[in-house]
Amino acid sequence: MPDLDPGTILVIFLRVTVPLTILRYPLGGFIISLALDGLHMPIVHLTNDLLKIPEESLVSRQHYHLTDKWLDVYFLALAAIVSRKWGTRGFRATSFSLLFLRTVGVIIFYITGNRMMLFFFPNVYEYFYLYSAAVRKWAPRLFPNTFGKLVIVVSIASASKLVGEYFQHVRHLGVGEIITLLTPFELPRPTLWESVLSLFEE
């Protein structure tokens, strides 16, 4: 792998350290980790622009996508460790099965480079854990600890996640492009990260 640019190094450091908060704060730490996952490229761009790193020297971005998926599995695994004592045996079996499904998809993606594998092995666990952690904290009666509740939660999580995986890995659309496609709204240029950068311009 070529030398990493400073922005990518910062993001990898944050994505290794920040998810450790999940071990202490199962819900809050997970939400922060999700936000960091969603904002990693703006952080890379912002850091490199502030350091005035020439665009043509950023040779590592093409390799970061693979690293990104392993970092996803890392923070999901931390969440699985936290939730290993939650609920019934059925809940735990479902939880680890969903994580295993995604991990298999990432491994196949790593071997083949085929992003379609991320669609066929969707990250349903992400939504499943987020829902479970939220209702465990605020609405325990809705916790998926019965077969019926598990079926409902997994079905809804799977359907919503498959839509996202389709647009991201099959259609190769970003968030702004998805919003433009599905709504009457068209996000103007510049991009989000360029708008953030403009805050630091004189």
C-alpha positions as CSV (number, residue, x, y, z in Angstrom):
1,M,0.0,0.0,0.0
2,P,1.3,3.5,-0.8
3,D,2.0,6.1,1.8
4,L,-1.1,7.4,3.5
5,D,-2.0,11.1,3.4
6,P,-2.5,12.9,6.7
7,G,-6.3,13.1,6.4
8,T,-6.6,9.3,5.9
9,I,-4.2,8.7,8.9
10,L,-6.3,11.0,11.1
11,V,-9.5,9.2,10.1
12,I,-8.1,5.8,10.6
13,F,-6.9,6.9,14.1
14,L,-10.3,8.3,15.0
15,R,-12.1,5.2,13.7
16,V,-9.9,2.9,15.8
17,T,-10.1,4.9,19.0
18,V,-13.6,6.5,19.0
19,P,-15.5,3.2,18.8
20,L,-13.9,2.1,22.1
21,T,-16.5,4.4,23.7
22,I,-19.1,1.8,22.8
23,L,-17.8,-0.4,25.5
24,R,-18.7,2.3,28.1
25,Y,-21.7,3.9,26.3
26,P,-23.4,1.3,24.1
27,L,-25.8,3.7,22.5
28,G,-24.0,7.0,22.5
29,G,-20.7,5.5,21.5
30,F,-22.3,3.7,18.6
31,I,-24.1,6.8,17.3
32,I,-20.8,8.7,17.4
33,S,-19.1,5.9,15.5
34,L,-21.8,5.9,12.9
35,A,-21.5,9.7,12.5
36,L,-17.7,9.3,12.1
37,D,-18.2,6.6,9.5
38,G,-20.5,8.9,7.5
39,L,-18.2,11.9,7.8
40,H,-14.8,10.2,7.2
41,M,-14.3,11.5,3.6
42,P,-15.2,15.2,4.5
43,I,-12.7,14.9,7.3
44,V,-10.0,13.5,5.0
45,H,-10.6,16.3,2.5
46,L,-10.7,19.0,5.1
47,T,-7.5,17.9,6.9
48,N,-5.5,17.6,3.6
49,D,-6.8,21.0,2.4
50,L,-5.9,22.7,5.6
51,L,-2.4,21.1,5.4
52,K,-2.2,22.1,1.7
53,I,-1.5,18.6,0.5
54,P,-1.6,18.6,-3.3
55,E,-4.5,16.6,-4.7
56,E,-2.3,14.6,-7.1
57,S,-0.2,13.3,-4.2
58,L,-3.2,11.7,-2.5
59,V,-2.5,8.2,-3.7
60,S,-4.1,6.3,-0.9
61,R,-7.8,7.1,-1.3
62,Q,-8.4,4.2,-3.7
63,H,-7.2,1.8,-1.0
64,Y,-9.2,3.4,1.8
65,H,-12.5,1.8,0.7
66,L,-11.3,-1.6,1.7
67,T,-9.9,-0.3,5.0
68,D,-13.2,1.5,5.6
69,K,-15.2,-1.8,5.5
70,W,-12.8,-3.5,7.9
71,L,-13.2,-0.5,10.3
72,D,-16.9,-0.9,10.0
73,V,-16.6,-4.6,11.1
74,Y,-14.4,-3.5,13.9
75,F,-16.8,-1.1,15.5
76,L,-19.7,-3.5,14.9
77,A,-17.8,-6.2,16.6
78,L,-17.3,-3.9,19.7
79,A,-21.1,-3.4,19.7
80,A,-21.6,-7.2,19.5
81,I,-19.3,-7.6,22.6
82,V,-21.4,-5.2,24.5
83,S,-24.7,-6.8,23.6
84,R,-23.6,-10.4,24.1
85,K,-25.5,-10.5,27.4
86,W,-28.6,-8.7,26.3
87,G,-32.0,-10.3,25.8
88,T,-32.7,-13.9,25.1
89,R,-30.7,-16.6,23.4
90,G,-32.7,-16.0,20.3
91,F,-31.8,-12.3,20.3
92,R,-28.1,-13.1,20.7
93,A,-28.1,-15.7,18.0
94,T,-29.8,-13.2,15.6
95,S,-27.4,-10.5,16.5
96,F,-24.3,-12.5,15.9
97,S,-25.7,-14.1,12.7
98,L,-26.3,-10.6,11.2
99,L,-22.8,-9.6,12.2
100,F,-21.4,-12.8,10.7
101,L,-23.3,-12.2,7.5
102,R,-21.8,-8.8,7.0
103,T,-18.3,-10.0,7.9
104,V,-18.5,-12.7,5.2
105,G,-19.6,-10.1,2.7
106,V,-16.6,-7.9,3.6
107,I,-14.2,-10.8,3.3
108,I,-15.6,-11.7,-0.2
109,F,-15.4,-8.0,-1.2
110,Y,-11.8,-7.9,0.0
111,I,-10.9,-11.0,-2.1
112,T,-12.9,-10.1,-5.3
113,G,-13.1,-6.3,-5.1
114,N,-16.7,-6.7,-6.2
115,R,-18.8,-4.1,-4.4
116,M,-22.0,-6.0,-5.3
117,M,-21.0,-8.3,-2.4
118,L,-21.8,-5.5,0.0
119,F,-25.3,-5.5,-1.4
120,F,-25.8,-9.2,-1.2
121,F,-24.4,-9.2,2.3
122,P,-26.0,-6.0,3.7
123,N,-25.0,-4.4,7.0
124,V,-28.4,-5.2,8.6
125,Y,-26.6,-5.6,12.0
126,E,-26.0,-1.8,12.1
127,Y,-29.7,-1.0,12.2
128,F,-30.6,-4.0,14.4
129,Y,-28.1,-3.0,17.1
130,L,-29.1,0.7,16.9
131,Y,-32.8,-0.1,17.4
132,S,-32.0,-2.7,20.2
133,A,-29.7,-0.3,22.1
134,A,-32.2,2.6,21.8
135,V,-35.3,0.6,23.0
136,R,-33.3,-1.1,25.7
137,K,-32.6,2.3,27.1
138,W,-35.9,4.1,26.5
139,A,-38.6,1.6,25.8
140,P,-37.7,-1.9,27.2
141,R,-41.1,-3.3,26.2
142,L,-40.2,-3.0,22.6
143,F,-36.9,-4.8,22.9
144,P,-36.8,-7.7,20.4
145,N,-36.6,-10.6,22.8
146,T,-39.3,-12.8,21.2
147,F,-39.5,-14.5,17.9
148,G,-42.2,-12.2,16.6
149,K,-40.4,-9.0,17.5
150,L,-37.2,-10.3,16.0
151,V,-38.9,-11.1,12.7
152,I,-40.4,-7.6,12.6
153,V,-37.2,-5.8,13.5
154,V,-35.0,-7.8,11.2
155,S,-37.4,-7.4,8.3
156,I,-37.7,-3.7,8.6
157,A,-33.9,-3.3,9.2
158,S,-33.2,-5.5,6.2
159,A,-35.6,-3.7,3.8
160,S,-34.3,-0.2,4.8
161,K,-30.6,-1.3,4.6
162,L,-31.0,-3.0,1.3
163,V,-32.3,0.2,-0.2
164,G,-29.2,2.1,1.1
165,E,-26.8,-0.6,-0.1
166,Y,-28.4,-0.7,-3.5
167,F,-28.0,3.1,-4.1
168,Q,-24.5,3.1,-2.6
169,H,-22.9,-0.1,-4.0
170,V,-25.1,-0.9,-7.1
171,R,-25.9,2.6,-8.4
172,H,-22.8,4.1,-6.9
173,L,-24.6,7.2,-5.7
174,G,-23.6,9.5,-2.8
175,V,-26.0,11.0,-0.3
176,G,-26.5,14.2,-2.2
177,E,-27.2,12.3,-5.4
178,I,-29.7,10.0,-3.7
179,I,-31.6,13.0,-2.2
180,T,-31.7,14.6,-5.7
181,L,-32.9,11.4,-7.2
182,L,-35.7,10.6,-4.7
183,T,-37.0,14.1,-3.8
184,P,-37.9,17.3,-5.6
185,F,-34.8,18.9,-4.0
186,E,-31.5,19.3,-5.8
187,L,-28.5,19.8,-3.6
188,P,-26.4,22.7,-4.9
189,R,-22.7,22.7,-5.5
190,P,-20.3,23.0,-3.8
191,T,-20.2,19.7,-2.0
192,L,-20.6,19.5,1.8
193,W,-16.9,19.3,2.4
194,E,-16.2,22.3,0.1
195,S,-18.8,24.3,2.1
196,V,-17.0,23.4,5.3
197,L,-13.7,24.5,3.8
198,S,-15.2,27.8,2.9
199,L,-15.6,28.6,6.6
200,F,-11.8,28.7,7.0
201,E,-11.2,31.0,4.0
202,E,-10.5,34.7,4.5
